Amino acid sequence: MKLRCAVLDDFQSVATTVADWSPVAGDVDVVSFPEHFATEDQLAAALADFDIAVTLRERVPFPASLFARLPRLKLLIASGMRNSVIDYAAAERHGVTVCGTASSSTPPVELTWALLLGLARGIVPEATALRLGGPWQSTVGADLHGRRLGLLGLGKIGSRVAQVGLAFGMDVVAWSQNLTKERADEVGTGLAASKEDLLESSDFVSVHLALSDRTRGLLGAAELGLMRPTSYLINTSRAAIVDQDALVAALHAGSIAGAGVDVFDVEPLPEDHPMRSTPRLLATPHLGYVSRSNYATYYGHAVEDIQAFLAGSPVRRLG
C-alpha cells in the first residue's frame, strides 16, 4: 500500500509541477491542499490519513498536541533548515522524523527592494490612478541616491540588501547586537553607534534579523518614535520583531512616511485585520520566499527527503 503525502498551503497549486515527484510516485500518493487550515482541529482532521506532511516556512505550528492527534504521521518536511513552530521533542516522542530543505536568500533580497522602491516612488497609488482615470501624478518620489539606508542585521540577506543600496549610491549603515566593525567593513557599510542612532539617522530602515527572544519586539512604539516623519520601514523578516500595534498606530498618525511589510502576526491575514486598511502601508502576502527557483528547491528537496526516509537514511534532519 502506498504512503500518503500531504502538501500544505499550496496556494498557487504548483507543488507537484515545479519539481519532479516521479522518483517517489511508485511509493507515495501526493495530495496538495491549496487552502490554509487555520486551526489545529482543521489540520488534525485534514492530516489524519497521511503518513507524510510537507509544510512551508513557519506558517503552520506543529505543537505536541497536534503530533498526539496524528498517530499515522511518520515524516514531516519543512522548507528551510530552521523552523521555530515545530515541537521537535514531541515529534521524536511520537516517532516522527523531521527534515528540512535548502532555501535561497535571493528572493527575499529582491522583494525587499521591490517594497522599498514601491514605497519610495509611490508605484501602487500612481499605477492605480493611471488605470482608474485618477490624477496624472499625485506623489513626489523619495530619492535613494545620497540617502541613508539603515539595516537591522547584516547576515546573508542583510549584506546583499546592502550591496544593492551601495549600487544605488546610498549611505548604508548597519546595526545588530553582535555586529562588529570588521563585519561591517567586510560588507562595505558603516556601523551605527546604536540601534537608536540608526533609527534616528536613516531615511530607510530595513529589518533582516532572525526572530529570537532578543529580537522579539525590538522595534516598539518608542523605537518607531525615533524615526523621521519622512522615513520608511521595511520588514521582510519576521512580524514579531516589530510591534504590530505600534506600527499601525505610527502609520495612522503619519509619524513615519510609510512601511513595506511582507510578514504578519497572523498568516494568512484575516479579512478584518487592521493591516488590510492601514494607510501608508505597502503590504504583500509573505512573498519573500515565493519564487520559481525557491519552490523548485523546496519541493525537489522534499522528494529527496522522502526518498532518503524510505531508504532508511533520512537527510537534512531538523531538531
Backbone as CSV, one residue per row, in Angstrom:
resi,resn,N_x,N_y,N_z,CA_x,CA_y,CA_z,C_x,C_y,C_z
1,MET,0.843,-1.196,0.000,0.000,0.000,0.000,0.880,1.249,0.000
2,LYS,0.521,2.210,-0.838,1.303,3.433,-0.924,1.120,4.295,0.325
3,LEU,2.189,5.038,0.658,2.078,6.059,1.688,1.360,7.268,1.098
4,ARG,0.796,8.085,1.984,0.117,9.301,1.534,0.866,10.527,2.043
5,CYS,1.090,11.474,1.132,1.847,12.690,1.448,0.961,13.907,1.228
6,ALA,0.829,14.755,2.248,0.044,15.989,2.155,0.990,17.174,2.006
7,VAL,0.736,18.007,1.025,1.487,19.253,0.843,0.579,20.392,1.281
8,LEU,0.971,21.085,2.339,0.132,22.123,2.924,0.369,23.488,2.273
9,ASP,-0.649,24.310,2.296,-0.568,25.709,1.840,0.007,25.834,0.433
10,ASP,-0.445,24.988,-0.454,-0.030,25.076,-1.858,-0.953,26.079,-2.553
11,PHE,-0.824,27.349,-2.154,-1.769,28.382,-2.572,-1.854,28.520,-4.084
12,GLN,-0.734,28.372,-4.766,-0.715,28.531,-6.224,-0.944,27.219,-6.961
13,SER,-1.094,26.127,-6.225,-1.291,24.784,-6.806,-0.169,24.434,-7.783
14,VAL,1.063,24.619,-7.340,2.218,24.345,-8.203,3.179,23.315,-7.609
15,ALA,2.904,22.851,-6.398,3.867,21.989,-5.709,4.230,20.747,-6.512
16,THR,3.272,20.181,-7.209,3.530,18.930,-7.932,4.040,19.154,-9.348
17,THR,4.166,20.427,-9.753,4.644,20.704,-11.115,5.994,21.416,-11.148
18,VAL,6.370,22.126,-10.084,7.662,22.841,-10.104,8.826,21.904,-9.810
19,ALA,8.538,20.702,-9.350,9.577,19.703,-9.082,9.125,18.358,-9.629
20,ASP,10.079,17.464,-9.808,9.810,16.128,-10.349,9.561,15.156,-9.197
21,TRP,8.318,14.739,-9.035,7.947,13.808,-7.975,7.984,12.358,-8.435
22,SER,8.377,12.113,-9.683,8.326,10.757,-10.218,9.204,9.766,-9.453
23,PRO,10.340,10.195,-8.852,11.146,9.209,-8.118,10.415,8.526,-6.959
24,VAL,9.345,9.163,-6.433,8.613,8.538,-5.327,7.195,8.145,-5.730
25,ALA,6.874,8.292,-7.012,5.498,8.037,-7.462,5.046,6.608,-7.205
26,GLY,5.976,5.666,-7.242,5.600,4.270,-7.017,5.305,3.945,-5.571
27,ASP,5.765,4.801,-4.656,5.615,4.529,-3.226,4.699,5.503,-2.499
28,VAL,4.448,6.657,-3.106,3.747,7.728,-2.391,2.680,8.372,-3.277
29,ASP,1.512,8.553,-2.718,0.463,9.365,-3.345,0.528,10.764,-2.740
30,VAL,0.643,11.774,-3.596,0.798,13.157,-3.142,-0.517,13.910,-3.340
31,VAL,-0.957,14.567,-2.278,-2.168,15.385,-2.321,-1.798,16.785,-1.839
32,SER,-2.058,17.794,-2.670,-1.755,19.166,-2.249,-3.037,19.862,-1.813
33,PHE,-2.891,20.733,-0.827,-4.018,21.484,-0.282,-3.794,22.966,-0.552
34,PRO,-4.544,23.559,-1.464,-4.379,24.990,-1.740,-4.982,25.876,-0.652
35,GLU,-5.854,25.312,0.180,-6.458,26.096,1.248,-5.604,26.013,2.516
36,HIS,-5.721,27.029,3.367,-4.988,27.045,4.628,-5.873,26.527,5.748
37,PHE,-5.329,25.674,6.596,-6.064,25.170,7.746,-5.682,26.033,8.947
38,ALA,-6.635,26.849,9.399,-6.326,27.898,10.369,-6.308,27.413,11.813
39,THR,-6.924,26.260,12.085,-6.980,25.773,13.464,-6.364,24.381,13.552
40,GLU,-6.003,24.020,14.753,-5.442,22.690,14.963,-6.468,21.613,14.657
41,ASP,-7.723,21.860,14.981,-8.777,20.885,14.684,-8.865,20.640,13.178
42,GLN,-8.845,21.711,12.395,-8.905,21.566,10.938,-7.701,20.803,10.414
43,LEU,-6.530,21.129,10.936,-5.309,20.484,10.469,-5.284,19.014,10.856
44,ALA,-5.679,18.713,12.083,-5.698,17.322,12.534,-6.649,16.482,11.679
45,ALA,-7.789,17.055,11.340,-8.749,16.329,10.509,-8.207,16.113,9.102
46,ALA,-7.557,17.139,8.548,-7.042,17.047,7.179,-5.898,16.046,7.073
47,LEU,-5.077,15.955,8.115,-3.874,15.112,8.054,-4.068,13.730,8.673
48,ALA,-5.261,13.417,9.105,-5.487,12.164,9.835,-5.064,10.931,9.053
49,ASP,-5.200,10.945,7.730,-4.912,9.763,6.922,-3.602,9.876,6.142
50,PHE,-2.695,10.752,6.608,-1.437,10.946,5.890,-0.239,10.469,6.716
51,ASP,0.724,9.907,5.996,1.958,9.423,6.610,3.064,10.486,6.565
52,ILE,2.960,11.388,5.593,3.983,12.411,5.354,3.279,13.754,5.185
53,ALA,3.890,14.815,5.723,3.361,16.165,5.516,4.504,17.085,5.122
54,VAL,4.226,17.970,4.177,5.193,18.978,3.737,4.601,20.336,4.066
55,THR,5.338,21.133,4.838,4.837,22.432,5.266,5.800,23.539,4.861
56,LEU,5.256,24.694,4.500,6.066,25.820,4.051,6.386,26.760,5.207
57,ARG,7.663,27.044,5.370,8.153,28.010,6.340,7.558,27.762,7.726
58,GLU,7.159,28.838,8.425,6.686,28.702,9.801,5.226,29.107,9.961
59,ARG,4.466,28.913,8.909,3.063,29.331,8.943,2.214,28.370,9.770
60,VAL,2.536,27.089,9.739,1.697,26.086,10.402,2.427,25.516,11.618
61,PRO,1.961,25.808,12.820,2.590,25.246,14.013,2.332,23.739,14.117
62,PHE,3.344,23.026,14.581,3.198,21.606,14.892,3.588,21.411,16.357
63,PRO,2.651,21.715,17.268,2.924,21.535,18.702,2.730,20.085,19.120
64,ALA,3.044,19.807,20.370,2.908,18.446,20.890,1.475,17.942,20.768
65,SER,0.507,18.829,21.008,-0.896,18.413,20.960,-1.290,17.933,19.569
66,LEU,-0.717,18.532,18.511,-1.051,18.097,17.151,-0.407,16.754,16.839
67,PHE,0.851,16.583,17.219,1.506,15.286,16.984,0.733,14.159,17.658
68,ALA,0.184,14.431,18.842,-0.571,13.407,19.569,-1.833,12.994,18.816
69,ARG,-2.333,13.863,17.959,-3.561,13.591,17.217,-3.288,12.991,15.837
70,LEU,-2.008,12.791,15.509,-1.647,12.277,14.184,-0.786,11.018,14.321
71,PRO,-1.367,9.925,14.813,-0.576,8.702,15.034,-0.027,8.101,13.746
72,ARG,-0.619,8.420,12.617,-0.146,7.843,11.352,1.071,8.604,10.785
73,LEU,1.249,9.860,11.178,2.317,10.694,10.624,3.691,10.150,11.011
74,LYS,4.572,9.993,10.012,5.910,9.472,10.261,7.020,10.393,9.769
75,LEU,6.688,11.286,8.830,7.704,12.178,8.273,7.096,13.558,8.075
76,LEU,7.774,14.574,8.622,7.369,15.968,8.445,8.524,16.711,7.774
77,ILE,8.231,17.360,6.658,9.247,18.097,5.910,8.879,19.576,5.935
78,ALA,9.828,20.398,6.377,9.613,21.842,6.441,10.591,22.523,5.499
79,SER,10.127,23.502,4.742,11.042,24.215,3.849,12.007,25.052,4.686
80,GLY,13.259,25.062,4.255,14.303,25.728,5.028,14.901,24.787,6.057
81,MET,15.966,25.261,6.695,16.658,24.435,7.680,16.496,24.966,9.105
82,ARG,15.475,25.810,9.288,15.186,26.328,10.631,13.690,26.552,10.723
83,ASN,13.089,26.073,11.811,11.650,26.218,11.975,11.338,26.295,13.467
84,SER,10.792,27.430,13.893,10.574,27.678,15.323,9.204,27.228,15.807
85,VAL,8.348,26.719,14.917,6.982,26.369,15.331,6.753,24.860,15.335
86,ILE,7.823,24.103,15.238,7.733,22.649,15.341,8.281,22.223,16.697
87,ASP,7.525,21.433,17.433,7.994,20.879,18.708,8.795,19.615,18.387
88,TYR,10.109,19.770,18.301,10.954,18.653,17.873,10.964,17.520,18.899
89,ALA,10.914,17.869,20.173,10.897,16.827,21.206,9.626,15.987,21.094
90,ALA,8.512,16.657,20.843,7.245,15.928,20.682,7.275,15.064,19.431
91,ALA,7.865,15.592,18.361,7.986,14.804,17.133,8.759,13.519,17.409
92,GLU,9.844,13.644,18.132,10.652,12.457,18.442,9.879,11.468,19.298
93,ARG,9.150,11.975,20.292,8.363,11.099,21.166,7.320,10.318,20.383
94,HIS,6.775,10.931,19.360,5.722,10.294,18.572,6.271,9.581,17.332
95,GLY,7.586,9.464,17.257,8.183,8.705,16.164,8.130,9.393,14.819
96,VAL,8.110,10.733,14.807,8.055,11.496,13.560,9.442,12.050,13.236
97,THR,9.944,11.722,12.077,11.207,12.281,11.598,10.925,13.640,10.963
98,VAL,11.743,14.631,11.308,11.560,15.981,10.767,12.774,16.333,9.907
99,CYS,12.521,16.715,8.672,13.596,17.069,7.743,13.333,18.445,7.134
100,GLY,14.400,19.064,6.626,14.281,20.380,6.013,14.746,20.366,4.578
101,THR,14.865,21.554,4.022,15.335,21.721,2.647,16.267,22.930,2.609
102,ALA,16.987,23.064,1.542,17.749,24.287,1.325,16.783,25.426,1.019
103,SER,17.268,26.660,1.133,16.452,27.834,0.824,17.374,28.956,0.392
104,SER,17.009,29.653,-0.662,17.852,30.727,-1.189,17.529,32.063,-0.522
105,SER,18.554,32.864,-0.282,18.346,34.202,0.272,18.053,35.231,-0.814
106,THR,18.153,34.836,-2.076,17.952,35.797,-3.161,16.528,36.336,-3.240
107,PRO,15.475,35.499,-3.203,14.115,36.037,-3.326,13.760,37.092,-2.274
108,PRO,14.075,36.890,-0.971,13.731,37.957,-0.014,14.528,39.238,-0.225
109,VAL,15.761,39.116,-0.715,16.539,40.322,-1.041,15.813,41.108,-2.124
110,GLU,15.398,40.413,-3.154,14.728,41.080,-4.274,13.400,41.698,-3.841
111,LEU,12.640,40.983,-2.998,11.360,41.531,-2.560,11.567,42.744,-1.661
112,THR,12.612,42.727,-0.848,12.916,43.896,-0.018,13.040,45.146,-0.870
113,TRP,13.748,45.010,-1.990,13.927,46.167,-2.860,12.660,46.505,-3.638
114,ALA,11.838,45.501,-3.938,10.555,45.785,-4.581,9.688,46.647,-3.662
115,LEU,9.651,46.306,-2.381,8.865,47.076,-1.423,9.455,48.464,-1.218
116,LEU,10.775,48.529,-1.069,11.409,49.817,-0.821,11.206,50.774,-1.996
117,LEU,11.422,50.280,-3.193,11.242,51.117,-4.373,9.770,51.468,-4.591
118,GLY,8.897,50.500,-4.331,7.473,50.769,-4.479,7.011,51.886,-3.565
119,LEU,7.500,51.871,-2.328,7.166,52.935,-1.388,7.771,54.259,-1.818
120,ALA,9.067,54.238,-2.128,9.789,55.471,-2.419,9.190,56.216,-3.598
121,ARG,8.732,55.490,-4.598,8.244,56.141,-5.814,6.724,56.091,-5.967
122,GLY,6.023,55.679,-4.914,4.562,55.692,-4.963,3.994,54.849,-6.081
123,ILE,4.601,53.700,-6.349,4.237,52.890,-7.512,2.768,52.456,-7.476
124,VAL,2.299,51.966,-6.339,0.930,51.440,-6.283,-0.115,52.538,-6.471
125,PRO,-0.072,53.642,-5.715,-1.102,54.673,-5.939,-1.031,55.299,-7.328
126,GLU,0.190,55.470,-7.861,0.309,56.075,-9.189,-0.216,55.124,-10.275
127,ALA,0.132,53.843,-10.170,-0.343,52.869,-11.158,-1.858,52.703,-11.080
128,THR,-2.381,52.697,-9.848,-3.829,52.558,-9.674,-4.557,53.762,-10.264
129,ALA,-4.041,54.959,-10.000,-4.664,56.175,-10.538,-4.642,56.174,-12.057
130,LEU,-3.547,55.726,-12.645,-3.432,55.702,-14.100,-4.486,54.778,-14.716
131,ARG,-4.686,53.617,-14.100,-5.610,52.636,-14.657,-7.072,53.031,-14.426
132,LEU,-7.336,53.782,-13.345,-8.723,54.101,-12.992,-9.116,55.519,-13.369
133,GLY,-8.264,56.201,-14.140,-8.610,57.552,-14.565,-8.433,58.595,-13.489
134,GLY,-7.559,58.316,-12.551,-7.280,59.267,-11.481,-6.337,60.370,-11.945
135,PRO,-5.789,61.116,-10.993,-4.911,62.237,-11.361,-3.628,61.762,-12.043
136,TRP,-3.141,62.588,-12.939,-1.868,62.319,-13.612,-0.770,62.898,-12.732
137,GLN,-0.078,62.024,-11.985,0.925,62.376,-10.987,0.264,62.992,-9.748
138,SER,0.409,62.312,-8.639,-0.115,62.851,-7.381,0.884,62.739,-6.243
139,THR,2.001,62.048,-6.487,3.004,61.885,-5.444,4.335,62.456,-5.920
140,VAL,5.191,62.771,-4.960,6.568,63.187,-5.258,7.486,62.128,-4.663
141,GLY,8.225,61.442,-5.508,9.026,60.309,-5.058,10.170,60.695,-4.139
142,ALA,10.484,59.776,-3.236,11.645,59.941,-2.363,12.886,59.442,-3.096
143,ASP,13.988,60.184,-2.970,15.240,59.793,-3.614,15.957,58.720,-2.809
144,LEU,16.719,57.883,-3.506,17.572,56.903,-2.852,19.026,57.358,-2.843
145,HIS,19.500,57.871,-3.968,20.899,58.290,-4.076,21.213,59.354,-3.019
146,GLY,22.249,59.095,-2.251,22.662,60.041,-1.229,21.905,59.942,0.075
147,ARG,20.870,59.104,0.128,20.107,58.948,1.363,20.663,57.781,2.170
148,ARG,20.287,57.737,3.430,20.823,56.700,4.322,19.884,55.508,4.415
149,LEU,20.453,54.332,4.194,19.763,53.064,4.373,20.294,52.408,5.645
150,GLY,19.434,52.228,6.624,19.834,51.590,7.877,19.357,50.154,7.925
151,LEU,20.282,49.230,8.118,19.954,47.808,8.125,20.063,47.258,9.548
152,LEU,18.974,46.680,10.005,18.995,45.950,11.266,19.312,44.502,10.947
153,GLY,20.585,44.164,11.042,21.047,42.832,10.671,21.879,42.882,9.410
154,LEU,23.008,42.198,9.438,23.910,42.200,8.283,24.385,40.775,7.998
155,GLY,23.428,39.848,8.000,23.732,38.460,7.674,23.657,38.230,6.180
156,LYS,23.258,37.013,5.792,23.228,36.670,4.364,22.310,37.599,3.576
157,ILE,21.127,37.854,4.115,20.174,38.692,3.396,20.534,40.170,3.548
158,GLY,20.795,40.599,4.778,21.114,41.998,5.011,22.318,42.477,4.229
159,SER,23.335,41.632,4.121,24.545,42.042,3.409,24.276,42.203,1.910
160,ARG,23.387,41.386,1.369,23.066,41.511,-0.056,22.171,42.710,-0.308
161,VAL,21.275,43.006,0.618,20.489,44.232,0.521,21.429,45.435,0.559
162,ALA,22.453,45.356,1.392,23.436,46.437,1.493,24.128,46.681,0.166
163,GLN,24.499,45.618,-0.527,25.210,45.770,-1.805,24.358,46.514,-2.832
164,VAL,23.064,46.226,-2.847,22.174,46.927,-3.774,22.078,48.403,-3.384
165,GLY,21.968,48.664,-2.086,21.912,50.044,-1.631,23.150,50.821,-2.019
166,LEU,24.292,50.193,-1.880,25.539,50.844,-2.276,25.559,51.111,-3.772
167,ALA,25.011,50.185,-4.556,24.955,50.379,-6.008,24.058,51.556,-6.378
168,PHE,23.054,51.832,-5.562,22.186,52.990,-5.782,22.845,54.292,-5.316
169,GLY,24.011,54.194,-4.707,24.678,55.387,-4.195,24.161,55.824,-2.843
170,MET,23.618,54.882,-2.075,23.114,55.207,-0.749,24.221,55.117,0.291
171,ASP,24.042,55.810,1.373,24.908,55.702,2.546,24.333,54.579,3.403
172,VAL,24.993,53.458,3.445,24.448,52.274,4.111,25.130,52.066,5.455
173,VAL,24.335,51.970,6.503,24.848,51.668,7.837,24.067,50.471,8.379
174,ALA,24.646,49.780,9.336,24.001,48.589,9.888,24.196,48.534,11.396
175,TRP,23.316,47.788,12.035,23.428,47.546,13.475,22.756,46.229,13.809
176,SER,23.363,45.505,14.711,22.717,44.408,15.429,23.509,44.224,16.706
177,GLN,22.977,43.457,17.621,23.604,43.349,18.935,25.014,42.781,18.882
178,ASN,25.288,41.933,17.904,26.612,41.302,17.826,27.432,41.762,16.624
179,LEU,26.950,42.776,15.912,27.657,43.204,14.706,28.957,43.912,15.060
180,THR,30.038,43.529,14.388,31.350,44.128,14.621,31.728,45.063,13.477
181,LYS,32.668,45.963,13.752,33.158,46.859,12.709,33.839,46.063,11.604
182,GLU,34.486,44.978,11.965,35.157,44.150,10.964,34.156,43.584,9.962
183,ARG,33.011,43.119,10.456,31.981,42.585,9.563,31.406,43.704,8.695
184,ALA,31.132,44.861,9.286,30.603,45.984,8.512,31.597,46.416,7.439
185,ASP,32.879,46.460,7.801,33.910,46.830,6.826,33.971,45.813,5.688
186,GLU,33.801,44.552,6.032,33.851,43.483,5.031,32.744,43.663,3.991
187,VAL,31.569,44.064,4.448,30.439,44.254,3.547,30.514,45.604,2.838
188,GLY,31.182,46.563,3.472,31.308,47.893,2.882,30.320,48.901,3.430
189,THR,29.769,48.606,4.618,28.805,49.510,5.240,29.423,50.192,6.446
190,GLY,28.750,51.229,6.929,29.118,51.816,8.200,28.496,51.031,9.333
191,LEU,29.012,51.222,10.527,28.477,50.581,11.726,27.810,51.654,12.573
192,ALA,26.503,51.568,12.713,25.781,52.548,13.525,26.204,52.419,14.980
193,ALA,26.274,53.544,15.679,26.717,53.541,17.068,25.748,52.775,17.963
194,SER,24.475,52.771,17.586,23.457,52.083,18.377,22.213,51.894,17.525
195,LYS,21.299,51.091,18.025,20.005,50.936,17.345,19.307,52.279,17.238
196,GLU,19.367,53.034,18.328,18.705,54.338,18.349,19.316,55.291,17.324
197,ASP,20.640,55.271,17.211,21.318,56.123,16.233,20.891,55.756,14.815
198,LEU,20.796,54.467,14.539,20.387,54.027,13.208,18.975,54.500,12.893
199,LEU,18.060,54.365,13.845,16.677,54.747,13.605,16.538,56.251,13.410
200,GLU,17.272,57.018,14.188,17.174,58.468,14.118,17.768,59.038,12.835
201,SER,18.779,58.358,12.288,19.546,58.954,11.185,19.191,58.395,9.814
202,SER,18.387,57.342,9.748,18.152,56.666,8.465,16.894,57.171,7.763
203,ASP,16.977,57.247,6.443,15.821,57.579,5.617,14.995,56.333,5.314
204,PHE,15.662,55.189,5.259,15.011,53.897,5.052,15.612,52.926,6.069
205,VAL,14.751,52.193,6.767,15.195,51.189,7.735,14.655,49.841,7.282
206,SER,15.527,48.843,7.144,15.096,47.524,6.691,15.531,46.476,7.708
207,VAL,14.595,45.585,8.055,14.826,44.585,9.106,15.281,43.269,8.493
208,HIS,16.431,42.770,8.960,16.972,41.492,8.465,17.595,40.711,9.613
209,LEU,16.777,40.433,10.618,17.211,39.712,11.800,16.403,38.429,11.952
210,ALA,17.013,37.427,12.548,16.268,36.218,12.903,15.437,36.505,14.146
211,LEU,14.282,35.887,14.236,13.437,36.063,15.410,13.978,35.234,16.566
212,SER,14.173,35.884,17.692,14.651,35.211,18.901,14.106,35.980,20.097
213,ASP,14.424,35.499,21.287,13.987,36.213,22.486,14.570,37.621,22.526
214,ARG,15.769,37.795,21.958,16.412,39.112,21.972,15.820,40.070,20.948
215,THR,15.293,39.546,19.854,14.803,40.428,18.796,13.287,40.596,18.799
216,ARG,12.589,39.760,19.537,11.129,39.883,19.587,10.749,41.248,20.181
217,GLY,9.939,42.017,19.472,9.547,43.332,19.949,10.679,44.347,19.945
218,LEU,11.699,44.114,19.123,12.855,45.006,19.092,12.473,46.433,18.724
219,LEU,11.496,46.564,17.828,11.002,47.887,17.452,9.585,48.049,17.993
220,GLY,9.463,48.841,19.046,8.162,49.144,19.620,7.814,50.595,19.387
221,ALA,6.853,51.097,20.134,6.410,52.479,19.949,7.547,53.464,20.171
222,ALA,8.362,53.234,21.198,9.458,54.158,21.490,10.468,54.195,20.350
223,GLU,10.798,53.017,19.821,11.779,52.953,18.737,11.229,53.566,17.452
224,LEU,9.986,53.261,17.118,9.379,53.850,15.928,9.283,55.366,16.056
225,GLY,9.139,55.824,17.287,9.067,57.254,17.535,10.374,57.983,17.270
226,LEU,11.471,57.243,17.189,12.764,57.849,16.879,12.938,58.112,15.386
227,MET,12.151,57.426,14.564,12.291,57.571,13.123,11.737,58.912,12.650
228,ARG,12.242,59.375,11.519,11.817,60.658,10.977,10.427,60.546,10.335
229,PRO,9.686,61.630,10.308,8.386,61.607,9.615,8.524,61.343,8.116
230,THR,9.735,61.531,7.573,9.972,61.289,6.143,10.618,59.937,5.871
231,SER,10.766,59.109,6.894,11.481,57.847,6.727,10.520,56.677,6.553
232,TYR,11.065,55.580,6.035,10.273,54.391,5.710,10.856,53.169,6.415
233,LEU,9.972,52.253,6.794,10.378,50.992,7.419,10.005,49.834,6.505
234,ILE,10.950,48.905,6.319,10.703,47.698,5.529,10.919,46.483,6.428
235,ASN,9.970,45.557,6.422,10.147,44.320,7.191,9.764,43.116,6.349
236,THR,10.780,42.397,5.899,10.571,41.130,5.189,11.116,39.969,6.017
237,SER,11.377,40.210,7.288,11.998,39.215,8.153,10.946,38.433,8.932
238,ARG,10.595,38.906,10.117,9.573,38.279,10.941,8.715,39.357,11.569
239,ALA,7.408,39.154,11.578,6.484,40.178,12.056,6.751,40.547,13.509
240,ALA,7.066,39.558,14.343,7.165,39.797,15.780,8.359,40.659,16.167
241,ILE,9.273,40.918,15.250,10.391,41.808,15.556,9.901,43.241,15.701
242,VAL,8.820,43.580,15.009,8.225,44.914,15.067,6.864,44.806,15.760
243,ASP,6.640,45.597,16.792,5.341,45.612,17.468,4.269,46.023,16.467
244,GLN,3.363,45.107,16.148,2.395,45.343,15.089,1.426,46.476,15.421
245,ASP,0.966,46.539,16.664,0.045,47.608,17.062,0.738,48.966,16.994
246,ALA,2.001,49.008,17.413,2.750,50.266,17.383,2.979,50.721,15.949
247,LEU,3.227,49.770,15.046,3.437,50.133,13.641,2.155,50.679,13.029
248,VAL,1.038,50.019,13.281,-0.241,50.501,12.757,-0.523,51.909,13.276
249,ALA,-0.263,52.142,14.559,-0.500,53.458,15.149,0.389,54.520,14.507
250,ALA,1.663,54.172,14.272,2.594,55.125,13.657,2.169,55.479,12.246
251,LEU,1.674,54.499,11.509,1.235,54.753,10.135,-0.036,55.594,10.104
252,HIS,-0.953,55.329,11.007,-2.161,56.147,11.078,-1.828,57.591,11.471
253,ALA,-0.868,57.738,12.380,-0.501,59.076,12.852,0.375,59.827,11.857
254,GLY,0.979,59.093,10.916,1.886,59.726,9.971,3.221,60.092,10.588
255,SER,3.575,59.431,11.684,4.865,59.728,12.311,6.025,59.128,11.534
256,ILE,5.750,58.186,10.630,6.709,57.764,9.616,6.007,57.859,8.268
257,ALA,6.806,57.979,7.206,6.225,58.223,5.885,5.515,56.997,5.328
258,GLY,5.969,55.815,5.721,5.344,54.610,5.200,6.086,53.372,5.642
259,ALA,5.488,52.221,5.352,6.114,50.938,5.680,5.818,49.936,4.582
260,GLY,6.788,49.080,4.316,6.619,47.961,3.411,6.730,46.682,4.214
261,VAL,5.685,45.882,4.231,5.611,44.723,5.122,5.230,43.475,4.331
262,ASP,5.966,42.395,4.566,5.673,41.115,3.908,5.334,40.025,4.913
263,VAL,5.398,40.351,6.207,5.199,39.351,7.260,4.216,39.890,8.296
264,PHE,3.407,38.986,8.866,2.306,39.420,9.720,2.199,38.519,10.940
265,ASP,1.516,39.042,11.975,1.375,38.260,13.199,0.472,37.058,13.002
266,VAL,-0.456,37.138,12.053,-1.317,36.001,11.694,-1.271,35.850,10.177
267,GLU,-1.004,34.642,9.720,-0.974,34.384,8.276,-1.756,33.117,7.952
268,PRO,-2.538,33.153,6.874,-2.907,34.308,6.065,-3.617,35.378,6.894
269,LEU,-3.542,36.605,6.430,-4.098,37.742,7.149,-5.630,37.681,7.140
270,PRO,-6.271,37.697,8.307,-7.743,37.687,8.343,-8.318,38.893,7.598
271,GLU,-9.522,38.729,7.087,-10.138,39.784,6.288,-10.343,41.065,7.074
272,ASP,-10.532,40.967,8.394,-10.785,42.158,9.205,-9.535,42.647,9.923
273,HIS,-8.354,42.145,9.529,-7.117,42.558,10.196,-6.849,44.035,9.921
274,PRO,-6.397,44.805,10.935,-6.160,46.238,10.754,-5.193,46.568,9.614
275,MET,-4.257,45.681,9.348,-3.265,45.997,8.324,-3.848,45.974,6.913
276,ARG,-5.038,45.444,6.762,-5.673,45.482,5.437,-6.182,46.887,5.101
277,SER,-6.296,47.750,6.107,-6.827,49.094,5.870,-5.934,50.196,6.443
278,THR,-4.718,49.856,6.788,-3.801,50.844,7.361,-3.241,51.751,6.271
279,PRO,-3.261,53.053,6.458,-2.708,53.962,5.442,-1.179,53.906,5.426
280,ARG,-0.605,54.375,4.330,0.848,54.487,4.184,1.539,53.124,4.244
281,LEU,0.794,52.060,3.968,1.342,50.706,4.071,1.310,50.012,2.711
282,LEU,2.467,49.532,2.289,2.560,48.669,1.114,2.786,47.254,1.639
283,ALA,1.790,46.404,1.503,1.846,45.072,2.109,1.704,43.992,1.048
284,THR,2.477,42.927,1.205,2.413,41.770,0.322,2.228,40.516,1.170
285,PRO,1.584,39.475,0.631,1.205,38.296,1.417,2.345,37.286,1.600
286,HIS,3.391,37.708,2.299,4.560,36.869,2.590,5.104,36.229,1.311
287,LEU,5.528,37.099,0.404,6.070,36.641,-0.875,7.586,36.511,-0.857
288,GLY,8.212,36.819,0.271,9.671,36.871,0.309,10.358,35.627,-0.213
289,TYR,9.819,34.469,0.106,10.442,33.207,-0.310,9.797,32.633,-1.572
290,VAL,8.734,33.283,-2.068,7.929,32.701,-3.144,8.516,33.063,-4.502
291,SER,9.320,32.185,-5.031,9.849,32.350,-6.385,9.949,30.969,-7.020
292,ARG,9.988,30.932,-8.329,10.002,29.655,-9.030,11.211,28.806,-8.638
293,SER,12.377,29.449,-8.558,13.584,28.675,-8.234,13.557,28.179,-6.791
294,ASN,13.060,29.006,-5.865,12.992,28.580,-4.472,11.996,27.441,-4.299
295,TYR,10.852,27.535,-4.973,9.876,26.455,-4.898,10.440,25.161,-5.490
296,ALA,11.196,25.287,-6.578,11.805,24.093,-7.168,12.756,23.436,-6.174
297,THR,13.465,24.267,-5.412,14.368,23.726,-4.388,13.582,23.079,-3.255
298,TYR,12.579,23.797,-2.734,11.788,23.263,-1.626,11.213,21.891,-1.951
299,TYR,10.496,21.823,-3.061,9.784,20.587,-3.363,10.709,19.524,-3.953
300,GLY,11.747,19.958,-4.651,12.747,18.993,-5.118,13.448,18.316,-3.951
301,HIS,13.793,19.109,-2.945,14.423,18.532,-1.758,13.431,17.723,-0.936
302,ALA,12.161,18.100,-0.969,11.152,17.292,-0.282,11.112,15.886,-0.871
303,VAL,11.202,15.800,-2.197,11.243,14.489,-2.847,12.471,13.713,-2.395
304,GLU,13.630,14.385,-2.349,14.857,13.726,-1.885,14.720,13.272,-0.435
305,ASP,14.095,14.118,0.393,13.895,13.751,1.798,13.030,12.499,1.922
306,ILE,12.000,12.418,1.106,11.120,11.246,1.134,11.885,10.005,0.674
307,GLN,12.648,10.139,-0.393,13.440,9.007,-0.887,14.388,8.499,0.194
308,ALA,15.091,9.426,0.832,16.062,9.039,1.857,15.368,8.393,3.051
309,PHE,14.213,8.923,3.427,13.453,8.358,4.539,13.012,6.931,4.218
310,LEU,12.505,6.735,3.011,12.074,5.387,2.621,13.233,4.408,2.573
311,ALA,14.436,4.938,2.275,15.625,4.079,2.239,16.209,3.833,3.616
312,GLY,15.637,4.475,4.626,16.109,4.281,5.993,17.268,5.149,6.390
313,SER,17.591,6.167,5.585,18.715,7.054,5.897,18.287,8.511,5.688
314,PRO,17.492,9.053,6.597,16.981,10.431,6.424,18.097,11.446,6.277
315,VAL,17.842,12.460,5.458,18.808,13.538,5.238,18.205,14.868,5.687
316,ARG,19.083,15.837,5.898,18.680,17.189,6.308,17.726,17.160,7.506
317,ARG,18.070,16.373,8.495,17.220,16.250,9.669,17.252,17.525,10.501
318,LEU,16.104,17.888,11.046,15.985,19.061,11.899,15.707,18.635,13.344
319,GLY,16.064,19.520,14.243,15.784,19.268,15.657,16.922,18.601,16.383
